[in-house]
Amino acid sequence: MIQKKIVLAGMLIMFGFCGSMDSVASASNLSKAEVVVEKNEVRNIGKNIQADGNGVLVKSGGKAVISGNIKAKDCGIRAESSAITVYGNIKGGSSGVHLYQGVEADIYGNIEADEISIDYTDLDYYREYGEWRTYYGEGLAVVSDGSSSSKNEVNVKGNIRATGTGVRVNSGNVFIKGNIESLIGNNALTLLTEELTSVKVEGDIFGNEKDSAVFMWSEPNAKLIVEGNITARDCQSAIEIYGLSGEMDSLREMPAITVKTLNVESGDYFKALTHDENGEEIESKALAEAAAKATWYIVDISQPTNGEIEVDGISTKEGLLVAHEGDKLTVTGAPKKGYRLTGIDAGSKALVTENEDGTYTVTVERGGDVTISASFEAMPEMPLTGDQIPIKTAIFLAVVSITLLGMLWKTKRA
């Protein structure tokens, strides 16, 4: 099955999303043919683009600034060793944005891929997997040949949605401020790299019913940060690891994973596959468990209005407060005057225990979702006792009492 996934992940197909893309056809400032930015050319494209093939091709050394939407039947944008800036949404068929070999890209818009095509001629594939090969659209591909001078630097501010792989990365630094979703097949995010590669997502990742939401090689150079949720559908896992070096070596080569929350329906949070000495694919419980234990979960602290909470036992990584599964965090409440601490909440998965000294222990569980907050309530007013009355008030009351007693005594004698 993993060979099938690698074949599908390796397909260079991608597509970009825009809810209002169909309006491009009626736009007056419209290019209906592929726009080519030649080698070392600098070009500003201030129009919408609709093409039967590729939308925009930026050749090596070229620089393109595109202010408009792109709609293409094949690939929305294809760029190699160049620089692109896009202010608009991108929609393609087989491919949305394909970046290769040291591309600097800033995309301010949504990306989607919508191709679904079935190959009924590939009998070998059908015999091996029991189904016809299906090609899906791929949202964003960021790839290179692995040379040190070919690293990609990519920033996307928008959502990425595809029928197949949402995002595929094997090189460079990729930042996405938005959600990633795979609708039908393949993984929402695929990170296949043996070189230093970083992917950061300020948003959520949604898988489909056929494949794991995230698929990664077990490589120490791979770094993934997801500040939102990773959600798997049906019986699929949230994160799937493949040990290229076999089980024993892969246990020492964990990728760096940091995430806020993992959500599954009936699948496992983590799944791992590798191969034995004969090259046969096997499932590895040990590798899955190692990945689970190595994963950092983001811890959020929500400070209340009528007091403060202090949390001990948290680590800091990439500027984020984090903890591992099984870590125990100590929470101490400091209420404002007139208030008292009534309880601690830590999210849907963490275990909260009240201690005898008034502190609380939060145990991080698999899946994360740790947001620590506290409840403070106003203390009820109690009648004052003798030792609580201010000294001036006590003296005054004593004088009044003595005076009244003196007057009462005189009245009785008269």
TORKOL-4160 file (C-alpha; in steps of 0.2 Angstrom, whole numbers, padded with zeros to 4 digits, m for minus):
414
<pt num="1" X="0000" Y="0000" Z="0000"/>
<pt num="2" X="0014" Y="0012" Z="0004"/>
<pt num="3" X="0021" Y="0010" Z="m0014"/>
<pt num="4" X="0004" Y="0016" Z="m0020"/>
<pt num="5" X="0005" Y="0031" Z="m0009"/>
<pt num="6" X="0022" Y="0035" Z="m0015"/>
<pt num="7" X="0017" Y="0033" Z="m0033"/>
<pt num="8" X="0002" Y="0045" Z="m0030"/>
<pt num="9" X="0012" Y="0057" Z="m0019"/>
<pt num="10" X="0025" Y="0058" Z="m0033"/>
<pt num="11" X="0013" Y="0063" Z="m0047"/>
<pt num="12" X="0017" Y="0081" Z="m0051"/>
<pt num="13" X="m0001" Y="0087" Z="m0051"/>
<pt num="14" X="m0008" Y="0102" Z="m0043"/>
<pt num="15" X="m0023" Y="0115" Z="m0043"/>
<pt num="16" X="m0028" Y="0132" Z="m0035"/>
<pt num="17" X="m0045" Y="0137" Z="m0027"/>
<pt num="18" X="m0056" Y="0152" Z="m0029"/>
<pt num="19" X="m0075" Y="0152" Z="m0025"/>
<pt num="20" X="m0077" Y="0166" Z="m0038"/>
<pt num="21" X="m0066" Y="0159" Z="m0051"/>
<pt num="22" X="m0080" Y="0156" Z="m0064"/>
<pt num="23" X="m0082" Y="0175" Z="m0065"/>
<pt num="24" X="m0065" Y="0175" Z="m0073"/>
<pt num="25" X="m0072" Y="0170" Z="m0090"/>
<pt num="26" X="m0082" Y="0186" Z="m0092"/>
<pt num="27" X="m0068" Y="0198" Z="m0086"/>
<pt num="28" X="m0063" Y="0211" Z="m0099"/>
<pt num="29" X="m0045" Y="0210" Z="m0093"/>
<pt num="30" X="m0043" Y="0192" Z="m0098"/>
<pt num="31" X="m0029" Y="0182" Z="m0106"/>
<pt num="32" X="m0035" Y="0166" Z="m0113"/>
<pt num="33" X="m0018" Y="0159" Z="m0117"/>
<pt num="34" X="m0003" Y="0153" Z="m0107"/>
<pt num="35" X="0007" Y="0167" Z="m0100"/>
<pt num="36" X="0026" Y="0164" Z="m0101"/>
<pt num="37" X="0039" Y="0174" Z="m0092"/>
<pt num="38" X="0055" Y="0170" Z="m0101"/>
<pt num="39" X="0072" Y="0167" Z="m0093"/>
<pt num="40" X="0078" Y="0182" Z="m0083"/>
<pt num="41" X="0063" Y="0192" Z="m0088"/>
<pt num="42" X="0054" Y="0204" Z="m0075"/>
<pt num="43" X="0036" Y="0205" Z="m0079"/>
<pt num="44" X="0020" Y="0212" Z="m0071"/>
<pt num="45" X="0004" Y="0204" Z="m0076"/>
<pt num="46" X="m0011" Y="0214" Z="m0071"/>
<pt num="47" X="m0025" Y="0204" Z="m0078"/>
<pt num="48" X="m0035" Y="0188" Z="m0075"/>
<pt num="49" X="m0029" Y="0172" Z="m0084"/>
<pt num="50" X="m0039" Y="0158" Z="m0091"/>
<pt num="51" X="m0030" Y="0145" Z="m0101"/>
<pt num="52" X="m0034" Y="0128" Z="m0109"/>
<pt num="53" X="m0017" Y="0121" Z="m0104"/>
<pt num="54" X="m0005" Y="0129" Z="m0091"/>
<pt num="55" X="m0009" Y="0147" Z="m0084"/>
<pt num="56" X="0008" Y="0154" Z="m0081"/>
<pt num="57" X="0025" Y="0148" Z="m0084"/>
<pt num="58" X="0040" Y="0157" Z="m0076"/>
<pt num="59" X="0057" Y="0151" Z="m0082"/>
<pt num="60" X="0073" Y="0151" Z="m0073"/>
<pt num="61" X="0079" Y="0168" Z="m0067"/>
<pt num="62" X="0062" Y="0176" Z="m0071"/>
<pt num="63" X="0052" Y="0187" Z="m0059"/>
<pt num="64" X="0033" Y="0188" Z="m0060"/>
<pt num="65" X="0021" Y="0199" Z="m0051"/>
<pt num="66" X="0003" Y="0193" Z="m0055"/>
<pt num="67" X="m0012" Y="0204" Z="m0049"/>
<pt num="68" X="m0027" Y="0194" Z="m0054"/>
<pt num="69" X="m0035" Y="0177" Z="m0053"/>
<pt num="70" X="m0029" Y="0162" Z="m0063"/>
<pt num="71" X="m0039" Y="0147" Z="m0070"/>
<pt num="72" X="m0031" Y="0134" Z="m0080"/>
<pt num="73" X="m0036" Y="0116" Z="m0086"/>
<pt num="74" X="m0019" Y="0109" Z="m0082"/>
<pt num="75" X="m0007" Y="0119" Z="m0070"/>
<pt num="76" X="m0011" Y="0136" Z="m0064"/>
<pt num="77" X="0007" Y="0141" Z="m0061"/>
<pt num="78" X="0023" Y="0132" Z="m0064"/>
<pt num="79" X="0039" Y="0140" Z="m0059"/>
<pt num="80" X="0057" Y="0135" Z="m0059"/>
<pt num="81" X="0072" Y="0144" Z="m0050"/>
<pt num="82" X="0063" Y="0160" Z="m0051"/>
<pt num="83" X="0052" Y="0172" Z="m0040"/>
<pt num="84" X="0033" Y="0175" Z="m0041"/>
<pt num="85" X="0021" Y="0185" Z="m0031"/>
<pt num="86" X="0002" Y="0182" Z="m0034"/>
<pt num="87" X="m0012" Y="0193" Z="m0028"/>
<pt num="88" X="m0027" Y="0183" Z="m0032"/>
<pt num="89" X="m0034" Y="0165" Z="m0032"/>
<pt num="90" X="m0027" Y="0151" Z="m0042"/>
<pt num="91" X="m0037" Y="0136" Z="m0050"/>
<pt num="92" X="m0030" Y="0122" Z="m0060"/>
<pt num="93" X="m0035" Y="0105" Z="m0065"/>
<pt num="94" X="m0021" Y="0093" Z="m0063"/>
<pt num="95" X="m0010" Y="0105" Z="m0053"/>
<pt num="96" X="m0012" Y="0122" Z="m0045"/>
<pt num="97" X="0005" Y="0128" Z="m0041"/>
<pt num="98" X="0021" Y="0118" Z="m0045"/>
<pt num="99" X="0037" Y="0126" Z="m0038"/>
<pt num="100" X="0054" Y="0118" Z="m0043"/>
<pt num="101" X="0072" Y="0121" Z="m0039"/>
<pt num="102" X="0074" Y="0136" Z="m0028"/>
<pt num="103" X="0058" Y="0147" Z="m0030"/>
<pt num="104" X="0054" Y="0161" Z="m0020"/>
<pt num="105" X="0035" Y="0163" Z="m0019"/>
<pt num="106" X="0022" Y="0174" Z="m0010"/>
<pt num="107" X="0004" Y="0169" Z="m0014"/>
<pt num="108" X="m0010" Y="0180" Z="m0007"/>
<pt num="109" X="m0025" Y="0169" Z="m0012"/>
<pt num="110" X="m0033" Y="0152" Z="m0011"/>
<pt num="111" X="m0027" Y="0137" Z="m0021"/>
<pt num="112" X="m0038" Y="0122" Z="m0026"/>
<pt num="113" X="m0036" Y="0107" Z="m0037"/>
<pt num="114" X="m0051" Y="0098" Z="m0045"/>
<pt num="115" X="m0045" Y="0084" Z="m0057"/>
<pt num="116" X="m0052" Y="0067" Z="m0056"/>
<pt num="117" X="m0047" Y="0055" Z="m0070"/>
<pt num="118" X="m0047" Y="0036" Z="m0071"/>
<pt num="119" X="m0035" Y="0026" Z="m0081"/>
<pt num="120" X="m0043" Y="0011" Z="m0087"/>
<pt num="121" X="m0028" Y="0005" Z="m0097"/>
<pt num="122" X="m0016" Y="0002" Z="m0083"/>
<pt num="123" X="m0019" Y="m0017" Z="m0080"/>
<pt num="124" X="m0004" Y="m0020" Z="m0070"/>
<pt num="125" X="m0009" Y="m0007" Z="m0057"/>
<pt num="126" X="m0027" Y="m0015" Z="m0057"/>
<pt num="127" X="m0020" Y="m0032" Z="m0054"/>
<pt num="128" X="m0009" Y="m0026" Z="m0040"/>
<pt num="129" X="m0021" Y="m0014" Z="m0030"/>
<pt num="130" X="m0038" Y="m0021" Z="m0036"/>
<pt num="131" X="m0044" Y="m0004" Z="m0043"/>
<pt num="132" X="m0040" Y="0007" Z="m0058"/>
<pt num="133" X="m0027" Y="0020" Z="m0056"/>
<pt num="134" X="m0035" Y="0037" Z="m0052"/>
<pt num="135" X="m0027" Y="0054" Z="m0054"/>
<pt num="136" X="m0032" Y="0068" Z="m0043"/>
<pt num="137" X="m0028" Y="0086" Z="m0042"/>
<pt num="138" X="m0013" Y="0092" Z="m0031"/>
<pt num="139" X="m0014" Y="0109" Z="m0023"/>
<pt num="140" X="0004" Y="0115" Z="m0020"/>
<pt num="141" X="0020" Y="0105" Z="m0024"/>
<pt num="142" X="0037" Y="0112" Z="m0018"/>
<pt num="143" X="0051" Y="0101" Z="m0024"/>
<pt num="144" X="0069" Y="0101" Z="m0029"/>
<pt num="145" X="0083" Y="0089" Z="m0033"/>
<pt num="146" X="0091" Y="0092" Z="m0016"/>
<pt num="147" X="0106" Y="0103" Z="m0020"/>
<pt num="148" X="0110" Y="0116" Z="m0007"/>
<pt num="149" X="0107" Y="0130" Z="m0019"/>
<pt num="150" X="0090" Y="0125" Z="m0024"/>
<pt num="151" X="0080" Y="0127" Z="m0008"/>
<pt num="152" X="0062" Y="0135" Z="m0010"/>
<pt num="153" X="0055" Y="0149" Z="0001"/>
<pt num="154" X="0036" Y="0149" Z="0000"/>
<pt num="155" X="0023" Y="0159" Z="0009"/>
<pt num="156" X="0004" Y="0156" Z="0006"/>
<pt num="157" X="m0009" Y="0166" Z="0014"/>
<pt num="158" X="m0025" Y="0157" Z="0009"/>
<pt num="159" X="m0033" Y="0140" Z="0010"/>
<pt num="160" X="m0027" Y="0125" Z="0000"/>
<pt num="161" X="m0040" Y="0112" Z="m0006"/>
<pt num="162" X="m0038" Y="0098" Z="m0018"/>
<pt num="163" X="m0046" Y="0082" Z="m0024"/>
<pt num="164" X="m0029" Y="0074" Z="m0020"/>
<pt num="165" X="m0014" Y="0079" Z="m0011"/>
<pt num="166" X="m0016" Y="0096" Z="m0004"/>
<pt num="167" X="0002" Y="0100" Z="m0001"/>
<pt num="168" X="0018" Y="0090" Z="m0006"/>
<pt num="169" X="0035" Y="0096" Z="0000"/>
<pt num="170" X="0052" Y="0089" Z="m0001"/>
<pt num="171" X="0063" Y="0104" Z="0000"/>
<pt num="172" X="0064" Y="0122" Z="0008"/>
<pt num="173" X="0054" Y="0132" Z="0020"/>
<pt num="174" X="0035" Y="0133" Z="0018"/>
<pt num="175" X="0023" Y="0144" Z="0028"/>
<pt num="176" X="0004" Y="0142" Z="0025"/>
<pt num="177" X="m0008" Y="0154" Z="0034"/>
<pt num="178" X="m0024" Y="0145" Z="0031"/>
<pt num="179" X="m0031" Y="0127" Z="0030"/>
<pt num="180" X="m0026" Y="0112" Z="0020"/>
<pt num="181" X="m0039" Y="0099" Z="0014"/>
<pt num="182" X="m0039" Y="0083" Z="0003"/>
<pt num="183" X="m0056" Y="0079" Z="m0003"/>
<pt num="184" X="m0055" Y="0062" Z="m0010"/>
<pt num="185" X="m0039" Y="0053" Z="m0011"/>
<pt num="186" X="m0020" Y="0054" Z="m0006"/>
<pt num="187" X="m0014" Y="0064" Z="0010"/>
<pt num="188" X="m0018" Y="0082" Z="0014"/>
<pt num="189" X="0000" Y="0085" Z="0018"/>
<pt num="190" X="0015" Y="0075" Z="0012"/>
<pt num="191" X="0032" Y="0078" Z="0018"/>
<pt num="192" X="0045" Y="0067" Z="0009"/>
<pt num="193" X="0062" Y="0074" Z="0012"/>
<pt num="194" X="0080" Y="0068" Z="0017"/>
<pt num="195" X="0086" Y="0086" Z="0018"/>
<pt num="196" X="0082" Y="0100" Z="0031"/>
<pt num="197" X="0064" Y="0105" Z="0027"/>
<pt num="198" X="0052" Y="0115" Z="0037"/>
<pt num="199" X="0033" Y="0116" Z="0035"/>
<pt num="200" X="0023" Y="0128" Z="0046"/>
<pt num="201" X="0004" Y="0129" Z="0045"/>
<pt num="202" X="m0006" Y="0142" Z="0055"/>
<pt num="203" X="m0023" Y="0133" Z="0052"/>
<pt num="204" X="m0031" Y="0116" Z="0051"/>
<pt num="205" X="m0027" Y="0100" Z="0041"/>
<pt num="206" X="m0041" Y="0089" Z="0035"/>
<pt num="207" X="m0039" Y="0072" Z="0028"/>
<pt num="208" X="m0051" Y="0061" Z="0018"/>
<pt num="209" X="m0058" Y="0043" Z="0020"/>
<pt num="210" X="m0045" Y="0035" Z="0010"/>
<pt num="211" X="m0028" Y="0040" Z="0017"/>
<pt num="212" X="m0020" Y="0047" Z="0032"/>
<pt num="213" X="m0021" Y="0066" Z="0034"/>
<pt num="214" X="m0002" Y="0068" Z="0035"/>
<pt num="215" X="0011" Y="0057" Z="0028"/>
<pt num="216" X="0030" Y="0059" Z="0032"/>
<pt num="217" X="0046" Y="0050" Z="0030"/>
<pt num="218" X="0055" Y="0046" Z="0047"/>
<pt num="219" X="0069" Y="0059" Z="0044"/>
<pt num="220" X="0076" Y="0070" Z="0058"/>
<pt num="221" X="0078" Y="0084" Z="0045"/>
<pt num="222" X="0059" Y="0085" Z="0043"/>
<pt num="223" X="0051" Y="0098" Z="0054"/>
<pt num="224" X="0032" Y="0101" Z="0054"/>
<pt num="225" X="0022" Y="0114" Z="0065"/>
<pt num="226" X="0003" Y="0114" Z="0064"/>
<pt num="227" X="m0004" Y="0127" Z="0076"/>
<pt num="228" X="m0022" Y="0121" Z="0072"/>
<pt num="229" X="m0029" Y="0103" Z="0071"/>
<pt num="230" X="m0025" Y="0088" Z="0061"/>
<pt num="231" X="m0041" Y="0079" Z="0057"/>
<pt num="232" X="m0042" Y="0061" Z="0050"/>
<pt num="233" X="m0058" Y="0054" Z="0043"/>
<pt num="234" X="m0066" Y="0037" Z="0045"/>
<pt num="235" X="m0053" Y="0024" Z="0050"/>
<pt num="236" X="m0038" Y="0033" Z="0044"/>
<pt num="237" X="m0024" Y="0040" Z="0055"/>
<pt num="238" X="m0020" Y="0058" Z="0059"/>
<pt num="239" X="m0001" Y="0055" Z="0055"/>
<pt num="240" X="0007" Y="0041" Z="0046"/>
<pt num="241" X="0026" Y="0038" Z="0047"/>
<pt num="242" X="0036" Y="0028" Z="0034"/>
<pt num="243" X="0053" Y="0022" Z="0040"/>
<pt num="244" X="0065" Y="0022" Z="0025"/>
<pt num="245" X="0079" Y="0015" Z="0035"/>
<pt num="246" X="0070" Y="0000" Z="0042"/>
<pt num="247" X="0062" Y="m0001" Z="0059"/>
<pt num="248" X="0078" Y="0000" Z="0071"/>
<pt num="249" X="0087" Y="0014" Z="0062"/>
<pt num="250" X="0070" Y="0024" Z="0059"/>
<pt num="251" X="0067" Y="0023" Z="0078"/>
<pt num="252" X="0083" Y="0035" Z="0079"/>
<pt num="253" X="0077" Y="0046" Z="0065"/>
<pt num="254" X="0061" Y="0054" Z="0071"/>
<pt num="255" X="0054" Y="0069" Z="0062"/>
<pt num="256" X="0051" Y="0085" Z="0073"/>
<pt num="257" X="0032" Y="0086" Z="0074"/>
<pt num="258" X="0023" Y="0100" Z="0084"/>
<pt num="259" X="0004" Y="0101" Z="0084"/>
<pt num="260" X="m0011" Y="0109" Z="0093"/>
<pt num="261" X="m0023" Y="0094" Z="0092"/>
<pt num="262" X="m0025" Y="0077" Z="0083"/>
<pt num="263" X="m0043" Y="0072" Z="0079"/>
<pt num="264" X="m0048" Y="0054" Z="0073"/>
<pt num="265" X="m0064" Y="0046" Z="0070"/>
<pt num="266" X="m0060" Y="0027" Z="0072"/>
<pt num="267" X="m0042" Y="0027" Z="0066"/>
<pt num="268" X="m0026" Y="0029" Z="0076"/>
<pt num="269" X="m0018" Y="0045" Z="0080"/>
<pt num="270" X="m0001" Y="0038" Z="0073"/>
<pt num="271" X="0002" Y="0024" Z="0061"/>
<pt num="272" X="0019" Y="0018" Z="0055"/>
<pt num="273" X="0025" Y="0007" Z="0041"/>
<pt num="274" X="0043" Y="0001" Z="0036"/>
<pt num="275" X="0051" Y="m0014" Z="0028"/>
<pt num="276" X="0060" Y="m0029" Z="0034"/>
<pt num="277" X="0077" Y="m0036" Z="0029"/>
<pt num="278" X="0069" Y="m0044" Z="0013"/>
<pt num="279" X="0062" Y="m0027" Z="0008"/>
<pt num="280" X="0044" Y="m0032" Z="0012"/>
<pt num="281" X="0033" Y="m0019" Z="0019"/>
<pt num="282" X="0027" Y="m0021" Z="0037"/>
<pt num="283" X="0018" Y="m0011" Z="0050"/>
<pt num="284" X="0028" Y="m0005" Z="0064"/>
<pt num="285" X="0019" Y="m0002" Z="0081"/>
<pt num="286" X="0036" Y="0002" Z="0089"/>
<pt num="287" X="0039" Y="0016" Z="0076"/>
<pt num="288" X="0021" Y="0023" Z="0078"/>
<pt num="289" X="0024" Y="0023" Z="0097"/>
<pt num="290" X="0040" Y="0032" Z="0095"/>
<pt num="291" X="0033" Y="0045" Z="0084"/>
<pt num="292" X="0019" Y="0048" Z="0097"/>
<pt num="293" X="0030" Y="0050" Z="0111"/>
<pt num="294" X="0042" Y="0062" Z="0101"/>
<pt num="295" X="0027" Y="0073" Z="0096"/>
<pt num="296" X="0026" Y="0090" Z="0105"/>
<pt num="297" X="0008" Y="0097" Z="0108"/>
<pt num="298" X="0005" Y="0116" Z="0109"/>
<pt num="299" X="m0001" Y="0122" Z="0126"/>
<pt num="300" X="m0012" Y="0137" Z="0127"/>
<pt num="301" X="m0015" Y="0147" Z="0143"/>
<pt num="302" X="m0031" Y="0157" Z="0144"/>
<pt num="303" X="m0029" Y="0170" Z="0159"/>
<pt num="304" X="m0045" Y="0173" Z="0168"/>
<pt num="305" X="m0051" Y="0191" Z="0173"/>
<pt num="306" X="m0053" Y="0188" Z="0192"/>
<pt num="307" X="m0036" Y="0181" Z="0195"/>
<pt num="308" X="m0021" Y="0173" Z="0187"/>
<pt num="309" X="m0014" Y="0155" Z="0184"/>
<pt num="310" X="0004" Y="0150" Z="0183"/>
<pt num="311" X="0009" Y="0133" Z="0174"/>
<pt num="312" X="0025" Y="0124" Z="0178"/>
<pt num="313" X="0032" Y="0110" Z="0168"/>
<pt num="314" X="0030" Y="0117" Z="0151"/>
<pt num="315" X="0044" Y="0118" Z="0138"/>
<pt num="316" X="0046" Y="0131" Z="0124"/>
<pt num="317" X="0050" Y="0126" Z="0106"/>
<pt num="318" X="0049" Y="0138" Z="0091"/>
<pt num="319" X="0042" Y="0151" Z="0102"/>
<pt num="320" X="0027" Y="0140" Z="0107"/>
<pt num="321" X="0023" Y="0133" Z="0124"/>
<pt num="322" X="0023" Y="0114" Z="0122"/>
<pt num="323" X="0023" Y="0097" Z="0131"/>
<pt num="324" X="0025" Y="0079" Z="0127"/>
<pt num="325" X="0012" Y="0066" Z="0130"/>
<pt num="326" X="0012" Y="0060" Z="0148"/>
<pt num="327" X="0020" Y="0077" Z="0154"/>
<pt num="328" X="0012" Y="0083" Z="0170"/>
<pt num="329" X="0009" Y="0101" Z="0172"/>
<pt num="330" X="0006" Y="0110" Z="0189"/>
<pt num="331" X="m0007" Y="0124" Z="0189"/>
<pt num="332" X="m0007" Y="0136" Z="0203"/>
<pt num="333" X="m0021" Y="0149" Z="0204"/>
<pt num="334" X="m0019" Y="0167" Z="0212"/>
<pt num="335" X="m0036" Y="0175" Z="0214"/>
<pt num="336" X="m0039" Y="0193" Z="0216"/>
<pt num="337" X="m0045" Y="0200" Z="0232"/>
<pt num="338" X="m0063" Y="0194" Z="0236"/>
<pt num="339" X="m0062" Y="0179" Z="0224"/>
<pt num="340" X="m0057" Y="0161" Z="0226"/>
<pt num="341" X="m0052" Y="0147" Z="0213"/>
<pt num="342" X="m0066" Y="0135" Z="0210"/>
<pt num="343" X="m0058" Y="0124" Z="0196"/>
<pt num="344" X="m0047" Y="0121" Z="0181"/>
<pt num="345" X="m0051" Y="0116" Z="0164"/>
<pt num="346" X="m0038" Y="0110" Z="0151"/>
<pt num="347" X="m0047" Y="0105" Z="0135"/>
<pt num="348" X="m0056" Y="0089" Z="0129"/>
<pt num="349" X="m0042" Y="0076" Z="0131"/>
<pt num="350" X="m0031" Y="0081" Z="0146"/>
<pt num="351" X="m0033" Y="0074" Z="0163"/>
<pt num="352" X="m0035" Y="0086" Z="0177"/>
<pt num="353" X="m0032" Y="0081" Z="0195"/>
<pt num="354" X="m0035" Y="0092" Z="0211"/>
<pt num="355" X="m0021" Y="0091" Z="0224"/>
<pt num="356" X="m0022" Y="0093" Z="0243"/>
<pt num="357" X="m0012" Y="0109" Z="0243"/>
<pt num="358" X="m0024" Y="0118" Z="0231"/>
<pt num="359" X="m0014" Y="0116" Z="0215"/>
<pt num="360" X="m0020" Y="0106" Z="0200"/>
<pt num="361" X="m0010" Y="0093" Z="0189"/>
<pt num="362" X="m0014" Y="0093" Z="0171"/>
<pt num="363" X="m0008" Y="0077" Z="0162"/>
<pt num="364" X="m0006" Y="0079" Z="0143"/>
<pt num="365" X="m0014" Y="0064" Z="0134"/>
<pt num="366" X="m0011" Y="0058" Z="0116"/>
<pt num="367" X="m0020" Y="0070" Z="0104"/>
<pt num="368" X="m0015" Y="0085" Z="0113"/>
<pt num="369" X="m0029" Y="0099" Z="0113"/>
<pt num="370" X="m0022" Y="0107" Z="0129"/>
<pt num="371" X="m0029" Y="0124" Z="0133"/>
<pt num="372" X="m0028" Y="0128" Z="0152"/>
<pt num="373" X="m0041" Y="0140" Z="0160"/>
<pt num="374" X="m0047" Y="0143" Z="0177"/>
<pt num="375" X="m0063" Y="0148" Z="0186"/>
<pt num="376" X="m0064" Y="0161" Z="0200"/>
<pt num="377" X="m0079" Y="0166" Z="0209"/>
<pt num="378" X="m0083" Y="0180" Z="0221"/>
<pt num="379" X="m0082" Y="0175" Z="0239"/>
<pt num="380" X="m0098" Y="0176" Z="0249"/>
<pt num="381" X="m0100" Y="0190" Z="0262"/>
<pt num="382" X="m0098" Y="0184" Z="0280"/>
<pt num="383" X="m0104" Y="0193" Z="0296"/>
<pt num="384" X="m0090" Y="0201" Z="0305"/>
<pt num="385" X="m0083" Y="0193" Z="0321"/>
<pt num="386" X="m0075" Y="0202" Z="0335"/>
<pt num="387" X="m0057" Y="0199" Z="0329"/>
<pt num="388" X="m0062" Y="0206" Z="0311"/>
<pt num="389" X="m0069" Y="0223" Z="0317"/>
<pt num="390" X="m0057" Y="0237" Z="0315"/>
<pt num="391" X="m0049" Y="0244" Z="0331"/>
<pt num="392" X="m0057" Y="0262" Z="0328"/>
<pt num="393" X="m0074" Y="0254" Z="0326"/>
<pt num="394" X="m0072" Y="0243" Z="0341"/>
<pt num="395" X="m0067" Y="0258" Z="0352"/>
<pt num="396" X="m0082" Y="0268" Z="0346"/>
<pt num="397" X="m0094" Y="0254" Z="0349"/>
<pt num="398" X="m0086" Y="0252" Z="0367"/>
<pt num="399" X="m0089" Y="0270" Z="0371"/>
<pt num="400" X="m0106" Y="0270" Z="0365"/>
<pt num="401" X="m0110" Y="0254" Z="0375"/>
<pt num="402" X="m0103" Y="0262" Z="0391"/>
<pt num="403" X="m0113" Y="0278" Z="0388"/>
<pt num="404" X="m0129" Y="0269" Z="0386"/>
<pt num="405" X="m0126" Y="0258" Z="0401"/>
<pt num="406" X="m0122" Y="0274" Z="0411"/>
<pt num="407" X="m0138" Y="0282" Z="0406"/>
<pt num="408" X="m0148" Y="0266" Z="0409"/>
<pt num="409" X="m0141" Y="0265" Z="0427"/>
<pt num="410" X="m0145" Y="0284" Z="0431"/>
<pt num="411" X="m0163" Y="0281" Z="0424"/>
<pt num="412" X="m0165" Y="0266" Z="0436"/>
<pt num="413" X="m0159" Y="0276" Z="0451"/>
<pt num="414" X="m0171" Y="0291" Z="0448"/>
